[in-house]
Amino acid sequence: MIRIGLLGAGRIGQVHARAVSSVLTAQLVAIADPISAAAGAVRNTYGCDIRTIEQILVSDDIDAVIICTPTDTHADLIEQFARAGKAIFCEKPVDLDLERVQACLSVVNETNTTLMVGFQRRYDPDFQALRAAIDAGQIGDVEMVSLISRDPGAPPYDYIERSGGIFRDMMIHDFDVARWMLGEEVETVQAAASVLTDPEIGNRGDFDSANAILRTASGKQCTITNSRRATFGYDQRIEVHGSAGSVAADNHHQSRITVANGHGYTRPPLLDFFMTRYIVAYGAEIKHFIDCVANRAQPRTSGHDGLMSIALAEAALESVRTGAAVRPVDILNRKK
Ligand SMILES: NC(=O)c1ccc[n+]([C@@H]2O[C@H](COP(=O)([O-])OP(=O)(O)OC[C@H]3O[C@@H](n4cnc5c(N)ncnc54)[C@H](O)[C@@H]3O)[C@@H](O)[C@H]2O)c1
């Protein structure tokens, strides 16, 4: 039995509490959230303790922690729990600052800690089936990847101000999927970004619409398009084109029916956001983390994946500023 401490009882903390409760080999022992009353709801639902972070750090009855607190707390908490000898699942991003991510991962390495970063799309059944089709040779060699990720609406302004911006907060998921699907590191990033949906997002220092073109050393390419507005729901599509075919995953609708009548063919609306679209993936990623802790195995989404996604985000931001294609390796070397 892997005994879990959960840090943060907000949106994603509640999703992960439910995921832990559905894994037979895990037990949610305690939740820590110094601010939100939602910690009480988690305790009442799952029968765990409420403890402080300091108490969880020294709790002998906790093997692993799941960090779901705001982004600016992640790196400090990872370091503290690594030194306390706990296995760690941490929500993305590790930190908004590349140097801080690198320093944090040094502590993880020194302490030989199991660290998994929450890139849930790698655990989504559609994305996994798509990758499996590639691995089975069904489309030949990967040549071009196309990713479309659009949110139904922008998050609150105060979230936007603290989020690190559209590349570090939103496109970070696409950067991770791109690296996974391309199967090679990205050599250059060319990006463009604008404010098209709400001028206030620009006033808060961010963009709401962005595109990136990634290119690997062998010439494989990936295009990513992000928008903070999609009037028709949570738009999450992917296509991978290869030398012998292509494979695609379409959006998830609220049900699979199609109505045909004199007005044409209509389908129900799309799922509304990440909490519904990726609910199966969130469960599978937490199951994977618990299995890795039990078997002392390396998680499939590592601290290195967390580092590379932030490096790509910084490269994209620099490309927007300069108009030039930017090499993530230069960003990584410059920050060392
Ligand atoms: N992988 C994904 O799809 C995904 C989705 C949503 C959020 N996230 C990430 O998860 C993190 C949390 O996001 P959220 O949307 O759940 O935020 P949220 O604001 O809903 O929840 C954060 C919670 O942490 C609590 N908190 C604040 N400081 C704390 C501390 N020091 N110790 C313990 N608890 C503390 C807050 O009271 C709040 O309840 C962010 O880093 C975000 O980027 C990832």
The ligand as an SDF file (V2000), in Angstrom:
LIG
                    3D

 44 48  0  0  0  0  0  0  0  0999 V2000
   -2.0800   19.2130  -15.5570 N   0  0  0  0  0  0  0  0  0  0  0  0
   -3.1330   19.9810  -15.7050 C   0  0  0  0  0  0  0  0  0  0  0  0
   -3.9240   19.8090  -16.6190 O   0  0  0  0  0  0  0  0  0  0  0  0
   -3.4000   21.0590  -14.6950 C   0  0  0  0  0  0  0  0  0  0  0  0
   -4.6970   21.5720  -14.5850 C   0  0  0  0  0  0  0  0  0  0  0  0
   -4.9300   22.5580  -13.6180 C   0  0  0  0  0  0  0  0  0  0  0  0
   -3.9000   23.0240  -12.8230 C   0  0  0  0  0  0  0  0  0  0  0  0
   -2.6470   22.5130  -12.9990 N   0  0  0  0  0  0  0  0  0  0  0  0
   -1.5560   23.0130  -12.1420 C   0  0  0  0  0  0  0  0  0  0  0  0
   -1.8680   22.6770  -10.7890 O   0  0  0  0  0  0  0  0  0  0  0  0
   -1.4930   23.7270   -9.9250 C   0  0  0  0  0  0  0  0  0  0  0  0
   -2.7160   24.1430   -9.0910 C   0  0  0  0  0  0  0  0  0  0  0  0
   -3.6920   24.6320   -9.9870 O   0  0  0  0  0  0  0  0  0  0  0  0
   -5.2540   24.6900   -9.5640 P   0  0  0  0  0  0  0  0  0  0  0  0
   -5.9560   25.0840  -10.7980 O   0  0  0  0  0  0  0  0  0  0  0  0
   -5.6720   23.4470   -8.8550 O   0  0  0  0  0  0  0  0  0  0  0  0
   -5.1940   25.9170   -8.5490 O   0  0  0  0  0  0  0  0  0  0  0  0
   -6.2100   26.2580   -7.3830 P   0  0  0  0  0  0  0  0  0  0  0  0
   -5.9860   27.6780   -7.0670 O   0  0  0  0  0  0  0  0  0  0  0  0
   -7.5940   25.7890   -7.7120 O   0  0  0  0  0  0  0  0  0  0  0  0
   -5.7060   25.3400   -6.1610 O   0  0  0  0  0  0  0  0  0  0  0  0
   -4.5090   25.5630   -5.4690 C   0  0  0  0  0  0  0  0  0  0  0  0
   -4.7540   25.1990   -4.0050 C   0  0  0  0  0  0  0  0  0  0  0  0
   -3.5140   25.2390   -3.3150 O   0  0  0  0  0  0  0  0  0  0  0  0
   -3.7600   25.8410   -2.0460 C   0  0  0  0  0  0  0  0  0  0  0  0
   -2.4970   26.3580   -1.5380 N   0  0  0  0  0  0  0  0  0  0  0  0
   -1.9080   27.5510   -1.7600 C   0  0  0  0  0  0  0  0  0  0  0  0
   -0.7150   27.5980   -1.1620 N   0  0  0  0  0  0  0  0  0  0  0  0
   -0.5430   26.4100   -0.5530 C   0  0  0  0  0  0  0  0  0  0  0  0
    0.4920   25.8430    0.2240 C   0  0  0  0  0  0  0  0  0  0  0  0
    1.6170   26.5250    0.4770 N   0  0  0  0  0  0  0  0  0  0  0  0
    0.3240   24.5800    0.6990 N   0  0  0  0  0  0  0  0  0  0  0  0
   -0.7860   23.8690    0.4350 C   0  0  0  0  0  0  0  0  0  0  0  0
   -1.8060   24.3540   -0.3150 N   0  0  0  0  0  0  0  0  0  0  0  0
   -1.6810   25.6050   -0.7950 C   0  0  0  0  0  0  0  0  0  0  0  0
   -4.8100   26.8790   -2.2980 C   0  0  0  0  0  0  0  0  0  0  0  0
   -5.5360   27.2020   -1.0950 O   0  0  0  0  0  0  0  0  0  0  0  0
   -5.7020   26.1610   -3.3090 C   0  0  0  0  0  0  0  0  0  0  0  0
   -6.7320   25.4120   -2.6560 O   0  0  0  0  0  0  0  0  0  0  0  0
   -0.9140   24.8290  -10.8020 C   0  0  0  0  0  0  0  0  0  0  0  0
    0.4900   24.7350  -10.7650 O   0  0  0  0  0  0  0  0  0  0  0  0
   -1.4270   24.5110  -12.2020 C   0  0  0  0  0  0  0  0  0  0  0  0
   -0.5050   24.8980  -13.2110 O   0  0  0  0  0  0  0  0  0  0  0  0
   -2.3870   21.5480  -13.8820 C   0  0  0  0  0  0  0  0  0  0  0  0
  1  2  1  0
  2  3  2  0
  2  4  1  0
  4  5  1  0
  4 44  2  0
  5  6  2  0
  6  7  1  0
  7  8  2  0
  8  9  1  0
  8 44  1  0
  9 10  1  0
  9 42  1  0
 10 11  1  0
 11 12  1  0
 11 40  1  0
 12 13  1  0
 13 14  1  0
 14 15  2  0
 14 16  1  0
 14 17  1  0
 17 18  1  0
 18 19  2  0
 18 20  1  0
 18 21  1  0
 21 22  1  0
 22 23  1  0
 23 24  1  0
 23 38  1  0
 24 25  1  0
 25 26  1  0
 25 36  1  0
 26 27  1  0
 26 35  1  0
 27 28  2  0
 28 29  1  0
 29 30  1  0
 29 35  2  0
 30 31  1  0
 30 32  2  0
 32 33  1  0
 33 34  2  0
 34 35  1  0
 36 37  1  0
 36 38  1  0
 38 39  1  0
 40 41  1  0
 40 42  1  0
 42 43  1  0
M  CHG  2   8   1  16  -1
M  END
$$$$
